[in-house]
Amino acid sequence: MIEHILRTAGDNLTRENILKVATNIRGKTFPLLLPGVTVNVTPDNYSTFTTFRTARFDGKRWVIFGDPIDATAK
């Protein structure tokens, strides 16, 4: 995520611009996240993850099951 923020900020690495970029991330996925998990950060809500995945241990490894869960859904 830091790489995304710095690339998006470009040559303008001021505190204001970094904060602006870091607090305006919507629906971004990253390679290290589980499939279906996205990052959403807004100036009013710094809670990074609103999508979750469930997994169960089958005795050898963790197995993902079900659809992604949107924590903001009502």
Biopython code that builds the backbone (N, CA, C, O; Angstrom):
import numpy as np
from Bio.PDB.StructureBuilder import StructureBuilder

atoms = [
    (1, "MET", "N", (0.823, -1.179, 0.000)),
    (1, "MET", "CA", (0.000, 0.000, 0.000)),
    (1, "MET", "C", (0.876, 1.254, 0.000)),
    (1, "MET", "O", (0.539, 2.259, -0.626)),
    (2, "ILE", "N", (1.992, 1.181, 0.704)),
    (2, "ILE", "CA", (2.926, 2.316, 0.711)),
    (2, "ILE", "C", (3.422, 2.592, -0.703)),
    (2, "ILE", "O", (3.525, 3.747, -1.117)),
    (3, "GLU", "N", (3.730, 1.525, -1.442)),
    (3, "GLU", "CA", (4.185, 1.713, -2.817)),
    (3, "GLU", "C", (3.105, 2.413, -3.643)),
    (3, "GLU", "O", (3.405, 3.328, -4.410)),
    (4, "HIS", "N", (1.878, 1.995, -3.491)),
    (4, "HIS", "CA", (0.758, 2.627, -4.221)),
    (4, "HIS", "C", (0.661, 4.110, -3.865)),
    (4, "HIS", "O", (0.495, 4.951, -4.749)),
    (5, "ILE", "N", (0.763, 4.427, -2.595)),
    (5, "ILE", "CA", (0.661, 5.818, -2.137)),
    (5, "ILE", "C", (1.789, 6.661, -2.731)),
    (5, "ILE", "O", (1.551, 7.758, -3.237)),
    (6, "LEU", "N", (3.016, 6.143, -2.666)),
    (6, "LEU", "CA", (4.160, 6.906, -3.173)),
    (6, "LEU", "C", (4.107, 7.063, -4.685)),
    (6, "LEU", "O", (4.424, 8.133, -5.205)),
    (7, "ARG", "N", (3.710, 6.014, -5.400)),
    (7, "ARG", "CA", (3.597, 6.121, -6.863)),
    (7, "ARG", "C", (2.520, 7.128, -7.253)),
    (7, "ARG", "O", (2.709, 7.923, -8.173)),
    (8, "THR", "N", (1.394, 7.090, -6.552)),
    (8, "THR", "CA", (0.301, 8.007, -6.854)),
    (8, "THR", "C", (0.691, 9.450, -6.528)),
    (8, "THR", "O", (0.310, 10.374, -7.247)),
    (9, "ALA", "N", (1.440, 9.640, -5.458)),
    (9, "ALA", "CA", (1.865, 10.979, -5.055)),
    (9, "ALA", "C", (2.856, 11.576, -6.055)),
    (9, "ALA", "O", (2.961, 12.797, -6.176)),
    (10, "GLY", "N", (3.576, 10.721, -6.765)),
    (10, "GLY", "CA", (4.535, 11.199, -7.765)),
    (10, "GLY", "C", (5.675, 11.976, -7.127)),
    (10, "GLY", "O", (6.216, 11.567, -6.100)),
    (11, "ASP", "N", (6.033, 13.080, -7.728)),
    (11, "ASP", "CA", (7.136, 13.904, -7.229)),
    (11, "ASP", "C", (6.713, 14.843, -6.113)),
    (11, "ASP", "O", (7.562, 15.473, -5.484)),
    (12, "ASN", "N", (5.432, 14.946, -5.860)),
    (12, "ASN", "CA", (4.934, 15.847, -4.818)),
    (12, "ASN", "C", (4.835, 15.080, -3.493)),
    (12, "ASN", "O", (3.758, 14.621, -3.113)),
    (13, "LEU", "N", (5.959, 14.947, -2.803)),
    (13, "LEU", "CA", (6.019, 14.165, -1.571)),
    (13, "LEU", "C", (5.851, 15.020, -0.318)),
    (13, "LEU", "O", (6.475, 14.760, 0.711)),
    (14, "THR", "N", (5.011, 16.032, -0.416)),
    (14, "THR", "CA", (4.723, 16.849, 0.756)),
    (14, "THR", "C", (3.796, 16.078, 1.694)),
    (14, "THR", "O", (3.115, 15.141, 1.277)),
    (15, "ARG", "N", (3.776, 16.476, 2.945)),
    (15, "ARG", "CA", (2.902, 15.836, 3.928)),
    (15, "ARG", "C", (1.447, 15.918, 3.486)),
    (15, "ARG", "O", (0.700, 14.945, 3.592)),
    (16, "GLU", "N", (1.058, 17.069, 2.996)),
    (16, "GLU", "CA", (-0.330, 17.270, 2.575)),
    (16, "GLU", "C", (-0.723, 16.335, 1.442)),
    (16, "GLU", "O", (-1.803, 15.746, 1.468)),
    (17, "ASN", "N", (0.151, 16.195, 0.442)),
    (17, "ASN", "CA", (-0.173, 15.344, -0.694)),
    (17, "ASN", "C", (-0.180, 13.863, -0.307)),
    (17, "ASN", "O", (-1.054, 13.111, -0.737)),
    (18, "ILE", "N", (0.788, 13.448, 0.499)),
    (18, "ILE", "CA", (0.826, 12.045, 0.951)),
    (18, "ILE", "C", (-0.444, 11.734, 1.727)),
    (18, "ILE", "O", (-1.053, 10.685, 1.514)),
    (19, "LEU", "N", (-0.853, 12.617, 2.614)),
    (19, "LEU", "CA", (-2.075, 12.406, 3.389)),
    (19, "LEU", "C", (-3.302, 12.390, 2.481)),
    (19, "LEU", "O", (-4.213, 11.588, 2.685)),
    (20, "LYS", "N", (-3.330, 13.260, 1.493)),
    (20, "LYS", "CA", (-4.456, 13.294, 0.541)),
    (20, "LYS", "C", (-4.559, 11.965, -0.219)),
    (20, "LYS", "O", (-5.645, 11.401, -0.346)),
    (21, "VAL", "N", (-3.439, 11.478, -0.717)),
    (21, "VAL", "CA", (-3.431, 10.213, -1.461)),
    (21, "VAL", "C", (-3.784, 9.047, -0.548)),
    (21, "VAL", "O", (-4.584, 8.187, -0.918)),
    (22, "ALA", "N", (-3.187, 9.014, 0.651)),
    (22, "ALA", "CA", (-3.395, 7.894, 1.575)),
    (22, "ALA", "C", (-4.814, 7.821, 2.112)),
    (22, "ALA", "O", (-5.258, 6.758, 2.546)),
    (23, "THR", "N", (-5.527, 8.937, 2.087)),
    (23, "THR", "CA", (-6.902, 8.932, 2.603)),
    (23, "THR", "C", (-7.949, 8.972, 1.489)),
    (23, "THR", "O", (-9.113, 9.296, 1.724)),
    (24, "ASN", "N", (-7.520, 8.644, 0.298)),
    (24, "ASN", "CA", (-8.454, 8.559, -0.831)),
    (24, "ASN", "C", (-8.185, 7.297, -1.646)),
    (24, "ASN", "O", (-7.943, 7.356, -2.852)),
    (25, "ILE", "N", (-8.231, 6.169, -0.970)),
    (25, "ILE", "CA", (-8.044, 4.873, -1.621)),
    (25, "ILE", "C", (-9.390, 4.166, -1.592)),
    (25, "ILE", "O", (-9.958, 3.928, -0.526)),
    (26, "ARG", "N", (-9.889, 3.834, -2.767)),
    (26, "ARG", "CA", (-11.210, 3.201, -2.841)),
    (26, "ARG", "C", (-11.167, 1.952, -3.715)),
    (26, "ARG", "O", (-10.778, 2.008, -4.881)),
    (27, "GLY", "N", (-11.569, 0.833, -3.136)),
    (27, "GLY", "CA", (-11.697, -0.411, -3.883)),
    (27, "GLY", "C", (-10.405, -0.956, -4.447)),
    (27, "GLY", "O", (-10.417, -1.642, -5.469)),
    (28, "LYS", "N", (-9.294, -0.665, -3.802)),
    (28, "LYS", "CA", (-7.984, -1.100, -4.300)),
    (28, "LYS", "C", (-7.656, -2.490, -3.757)),
    (28, "LYS", "O", (-7.854, -2.769, -2.574)),
    (29, "THR", "N", (-7.160, -3.342, -4.620)),
    (29, "THR", "CA", (-6.690, -4.661, -4.191)),
    (29, "THR", "C", (-5.173, -4.691, -4.293)),
    (29, "THR", "O", (-4.575, -3.971, -5.093)),
    (30, "PHE", "N", (-4.569, -5.523, -3.480)),
    (30, "PHE", "CA", (-3.120, -5.667, -3.480)),
    (30, "PHE", "C", (-2.778, -7.151, -3.533)),
    (30, "PHE", "O", (-3.547, -7.971, -3.032)),
    (31, "PRO", "N", (-1.638, -7.516, -4.128)),
    (31, "PRO", "CA", (-1.290, -8.923, -4.312)),
    (31, "PRO", "C", (-1.237, -9.751, -3.022)),
    (31, "PRO", "O", (-1.506, -10.952, -3.064)),
    (32, "LEU", "N", (-0.905, -9.156, -1.904)),
    (32, "LEU", "CA", (-0.790, -9.930, -0.662)),
    (32, "LEU", "C", (-2.123, -10.139, 0.053)),
    (32, "LEU", "O", (-2.183, -10.866, 1.045)),
    (33, "LEU", "N", (-3.182, -9.515, -0.434)),
    (33, "LEU", "CA", (-4.498, -9.688, 0.175)),
    (33, "LEU", "C", (-5.195, -10.903, -0.411)),
    (33, "LEU", "O", (-4.916, -11.308, -1.539)),
    (34, "LEU", "N", (-6.097, -11.476, 0.357)),
    (34, "LEU", "CA", (-6.880, -12.596, -0.140)),
    (34, "LEU", "C", (-7.771, -12.137, -1.281)),
    (34, "LEU", "O", (-8.137, -10.963, -1.343)),
    (35, "PRO", "N", (-8.127, -13.043, -2.188)),
    (35, "PRO", "CA", (-9.007, -12.681, -3.295)),
    (35, "PRO", "C", (-10.328, -12.097, -2.779)),
    (35, "PRO", "O", (-10.946, -12.646, -1.866)),
    (36, "GLY", "N", (-10.740, -11.000, -3.366)),
    (36, "GLY", "CA", (-11.994, -10.366, -2.979)),
    (36, "GLY", "C", (-11.883, -9.333, -1.878)),
    (36, "GLY", "O", (-12.849, -8.619, -1.609)),
    (37, "VAL", "N", (-10.732, -9.235, -1.233)),
    (37, "VAL", "CA", (-10.540, -8.254, -0.166)),
    (37, "VAL", "C", (-10.019, -6.965, -0.782)),
    (37, "VAL", "O", (-9.040, -6.971, -1.529)),
    (38, "THR", "N", (-10.679, -5.868, -0.464)),
    (38, "THR", "CA", (-10.292, -4.576, -1.009)),
    (38, "THR", "C", (-9.979, -3.603, 0.122)),
    (38, "THR", "O", (-10.379, -3.804, 1.269)),
    (39, "VAL", "N", (-9.258, -2.548, -0.229)),
    (39, "VAL", "CA", (-8.886, -1.504, 0.726)),
    (39, "VAL", "C", (-9.690, -0.255, 0.394)),
    (39, "VAL", "O", (-9.771, 0.156, -0.763)),
    (40, "ASN", "N", (-10.279, 0.340, 1.417)),
    (40, "ASN", "CA", (-11.021, 1.590, 1.273)),
    (40, "ASN", "C", (-10.647, 2.511, 2.427)),
    (40, "ASN", "O", (-10.884, 2.185, 3.591)),
    (41, "VAL", "N", (-10.064, 3.659, 2.103)),
    (41, "VAL", "CA", (-9.706, 4.647, 3.117)),
    (41, "VAL", "C", (-10.223, 5.997, 2.629)),
    (41, "VAL", "O", (-9.996, 6.384, 1.483)),
    (42, "THR", "N", (-10.914, 6.701, 3.507)),
    (42, "THR", "CA", (-11.431, 8.027, 3.163)),
    (42, "THR", "C", (-10.954, 9.021, 4.212)),
    (42, "THR", "O", (-10.504, 8.619, 5.285)),
    (43, "PRO", "N", (-11.045, 10.295, 3.918)),
    (43, "PRO", "CA", (-10.641, 11.294, 4.909)),
    (43, "PRO", "C", (-11.436, 11.193, 6.216)),
    (43, "PRO", "O", (-10.949, 11.590, 7.274)),
    (44, "ASP", "N", (-12.647, 10.667, 6.140)),
    (44, "ASP", "CA", (-13.491, 10.540, 7.338)),
    (44, "ASP", "C", (-13.428, 9.170, 7.991)),
    (44, "ASP", "O", (-13.910, 9.000, 9.111)),
    (45, "ASN", "N", (-12.839, 8.181, 7.308)),
    (45, "ASN", "CA", (-12.810, 6.822, 7.841)),
    (45, "ASN", "C", (-11.482, 6.162, 7.496)),
    (45, "ASN", "O", (-11.257, 5.773, 6.350)),
    (46, "TYR", "N", (-10.613, 6.038, 8.476)),
    (46, "TYR", "CA", (-9.291, 5.441, 8.268)),
    (46, "TYR", "C", (-9.320, 3.926, 8.404)),
    (46, "TYR", "O", (-8.278, 3.285, 8.273)),
    (47, "SER", "N", (-10.471, 3.340, 8.661)),
    (47, "SER", "CA", (-10.592, 1.893, 8.783)),
    (47, "SER", "C", (-10.298, 1.271, 7.416)),
    (47, "SER", "O", (-11.098, 1.396, 6.489)),
    (48, "THR", "N", (-9.166, 0.610, 7.296)),
    (48, "THR", "CA", (-8.645, 0.175, 6.005)),
    (48, "THR", "C", (-9.471, -0.918, 5.340)),
    (48, "THR", "O", (-9.752, -0.845, 4.143)),
    (49, "PHE", "N", (-9.858, -1.924, 6.104)),
    (49, "PHE", "CA", (-10.530, -3.081, 5.517)),
    (49, "PHE", "C", (-12.009, -3.088, 5.862)),
    (49, "PHE", "O", (-12.388, -2.978, 7.028)),
    (50, "THR", "N", (-12.837, -3.219, 4.838)),
    (50, "THR", "CA", (-14.274, -3.355, 5.049)),
    (50, "THR", "C", (-14.787, -4.649, 4.426)),
    (50, "THR", "O", (-15.968, -4.973, 4.545)),
    (51, "THR", "N", (-13.906, -5.381, 3.767)),
    (51, "THR", "CA", (-14.248, -6.669, 3.171)),
    (51, "THR", "C", (-13.404, -7.740, 3.831)),
    (51, "THR", "O", (-12.195, -7.578, 3.994)),
    (52, "PHE", "N", (-14.045, -8.835, 4.211)),
    (52, "PHE", "CA", (-13.342, -9.911, 4.904)),
    (52, "PHE", "C", (-13.614, -11.248, 4.227)),
    (52, "PHE", "O", (-14.580, -11.382, 3.476)),
    (53, "ARG", "N", (-12.766, -12.232, 4.492)),
    (53, "ARG", "CA", (-12.948, -13.588, 3.988)),
    (53, "ARG", "C", (-12.931, -14.551, 5.176)),
    (53, "ARG", "O", (-12.249, -14.313, 6.172)),
    (54, "THR", "N", (-13.678, -15.621, 5.057)),
    (54, "THR", "CA", (-13.682, -16.646, 6.098)),
    (54, "THR", "C", (-12.882, -17.844, 5.611)),
    (54, "THR", "O", (-12.859, -18.154, 4.420)),
    (55, "ALA", "N", (-12.226, -18.513, 6.558)),
    (55, "ALA", "CA", (-11.417, -19.683, 6.235)),
    (55, "ALA", "C", (-11.499, -20.658, 7.392)),
    (55, "ALA", "O", (-11.720, -20.270, 8.539)),
    (56, "ARG", "N", (-11.319, -21.921, 7.074)),
    (56, "ARG", "CA", (-11.269, -22.944, 8.123)),
    (56, "ARG", "C", (-10.035, -23.797, 7.907)),
    (56, "ARG", "O", (-9.587, -23.998, 6.778)),
    (57, "PHE", "N", (-9.497, -24.291, 8.995)),
    (57, "PHE", "CA", (-8.308, -25.131, 8.953)),
    (57, "PHE", "C", (-8.750, -26.568, 8.726)),
    (57, "PHE", "O", (-9.549, -27.102, 9.495)),
    (58, "ASP", "N", (-8.230, -27.202, 7.665)),
    (58, "ASP", "CA", (-8.644, -28.566, 7.337)),
    (58, "ASP", "C", (-7.704, -29.629, 7.902)),
    (58, "ASP", "O", (-7.772, -30.796, 7.516)),
    (59, "GLY", "N", (-6.839, -29.224, 8.807)),
    (59, "GLY", "CA", (-5.861, -30.142, 9.391)),
    (59, "GLY", "C", (-4.476, -29.970, 8.803)),
    (59, "GLY", "O", (-3.480, -30.359, 9.414)),
    (60, "LYS", "N", (-4.412, -29.384, 7.613)),
    (60, "LYS", "CA", (-3.130, -29.162, 6.947)),
    (60, "LYS", "C", (-2.928, -27.714, 6.529)),
    (60, "LYS", "O", (-1.815, -27.191, 6.574)),
    (61, "ARG", "N", (-4.021, -27.074, 6.121)),
    (61, "ARG", "CA", (-3.896, -25.699, 5.637)),
    (61, "ARG", "C", (-5.222, -24.975, 5.824)),
    (61, "ARG", "O", (-6.244, -25.590, 6.126)),
    (62, "TRP", "N", (-5.188, -23.647, 5.638)),
    (62, "TRP", "CA", (-6.390, -22.837, 5.725)),
    (62, "TRP", "C", (-7.075, -22.835, 4.368)),
    (62, "TRP", "O", (-6.438, -22.583, 3.346)),
    (63, "VAL", "N", (-8.363, -23.113, 4.358)),
    (63, "VAL", "CA", (-9.144, -23.172, 3.128)),
    (63, "VAL", "C", (-10.207, -22.074, 3.175)),
    (63, "VAL", "O", (-11.024, -22.026, 4.094)),
    (64, "ILE", "N", (-10.185, -21.201, 2.181)),
    (64, "ILE", "CA", (-11.161, -20.106, 2.100)),
    (64, "ILE", "C", (-12.501, -20.688, 1.660)),
    (64, "ILE", "O", (-12.562, -21.536, 0.769)),
    (65, "PHE", "N", (-13.575, -20.219, 2.299)),
    (65, "PHE", "CA", (-14.907, -20.649, 1.869)),
    (65, "PHE", "C", (-15.856, -19.472, 1.895)),
    (65, "PHE", "O", (-15.630, -18.489, 2.601)),
    (66, "GLY", "N", (-16.915, -19.579, 1.121)),
    (66, "GLY", "CA", (-17.920, -18.513, 1.068)),
    (66, "GLY", "C", (-17.454, -17.320, 0.252)),
    (66, "GLY", "O", (-16.316, -17.249, -0.212)),
    (67, "ASP", "N", (-18.372, -16.397, 0.098)),
    (67, "ASP", "CA", (-18.102, -15.166, -0.630)),
    (67, "ASP", "C", (-17.464, -14.142, 0.292)),
    (67, "ASP", "O", (-17.557, -14.266, 1.514)),
    (68, "PRO", "N", (-16.809, -13.121, -0.282)),
    (68, "PRO", "CA", (-16.296, -12.030, 0.558)),
    (68, "PRO", "C", (-17.438, -11.397, 1.349)),
    (68, "PRO", "O", (-18.563, -11.297, 0.861)),
    (69, "ILE", "N", (-17.138, -10.974, 2.568)),
    (69, "ILE", "CA", (-18.141, -10.374, 3.449)),
    (69, "ILE", "C", (-17.887, -8.874, 3.505)),
    (69, "ILE", "O", (-16.795, -8.431, 3.863)),
    (70, "ASP", "N", (-18.893, -8.106, 3.151)),
    (70, "ASP", "CA", (-18.799, -6.652, 3.205)),
    (70, "ASP", "C", (-19.265, -6.187, 4.586)),
    (70, "ASP", "O", (-20.448, -6.284, 4.912)),
    (71, "ALA", "N", (-18.346, -5.689, 5.380)),
    (71, "ALA", "CA", (-18.662, -5.271, 6.756)),
    (71, "ALA", "C", (-19.540, -4.024, 6.799)),
    (71, "ALA", "O", (-20.115, -3.709, 7.841)),
    (72, "THR", "N", (-19.646, -3.322, 5.690)),
    (72, "THR", "CA", (-20.470, -2.110, 5.690)),
    (72, "THR", "C", (-21.904, -2.395, 5.256)),
    (72, "THR", "O", (-22.766, -1.522, 5.356)),
    (73, "ALA", "N", (-22.167, -3.622, 4.770)),
    (73, "ALA", "CA", (-23.534, -3.967, 4.332)),
    (73, "ALA", "C", (-24.462, -4.018, 5.524)),
    (73, "ALA", "O", (-24.079, -4.440, 6.616)),
    (74, "LYS", "N", (-25.679, -3.585, 5.300)),
    (74, "LYS", "CA", (-26.656, -3.551, 6.408)),
    (74, "LYS", "C", (-27.716, -4.585, 6.204)),
    (74, "LYS", "O", (-28.623, -4.711, 7.027)),
]
sb = StructureBuilder()
sb.init_structure("model")
sb.init_model(0)
sb.init_chain("A")
sb.init_seg("    ")
for serial, (resi, resn, name, xyz) in enumerate(atoms, 1):
    if name == "N":
        sb.init_residue(resn, " ", resi, " ")
    sb.init_atom(name, np.array(xyz, "f"), 0.0, 1.0, " ", f" {name:<3s}", serial, name[0])
structure = sb.get_structure()
